[in-house]
Amino acid sequence: MDFVRVASSPRTLKTAVPAQIYCDHAVATPLHRFVAGAIDASMIFLAFGMFIVLAQFTGGSFGEGKFFWGLMAGSFLLISLFYGLIWTLCDRETAGMQMTELELVTFDGFPVDRRARAARVAATWLSFCAGGIGVLWATADEEKLSWHDHISKTFPTMREGASSFHQQRH
């Protein structure tokens, strides 16, 4: 028999606004999120660089002028989309999140399924395509949630039992 965790009363924030997150998990710190994002971005740039090198070695031509830059931009966007979708299909956290010992959970504290991961990938694109405002939103949000956290109703938190990346000095 499955038991569902039900909060006895809704949490409220300092401003007396009801909290979006109903579980006891803490939202990952901005530093953890930044490092995980930087690792993921470096993986995307590495894949893009490998694409360019492979195309050059196989004798491919990218053209010139506006066509060249459009092809480069389209290729970069497709590679970054593929990077997000591959982790969704594998039902796993991204490489950056794994290295920083973060995991995604729902606002209720449950593990994230593929559908929520796919919604998060799409919402992350929206957050970045709006000039990064969706990501910067976390600096003003009382719970430190970005647009893609709110839209997908998921957020990153420290993995239970994680120790190497976030140990504090005593």
Summary of the structure (lengths in Angstrom):
residues: 170
radius of gyration: 18.9
end to end distance: 42.0
largest distance: 65.0
contacts: 432
relative contact order: 0.17
helix: 52%
strand: 8%
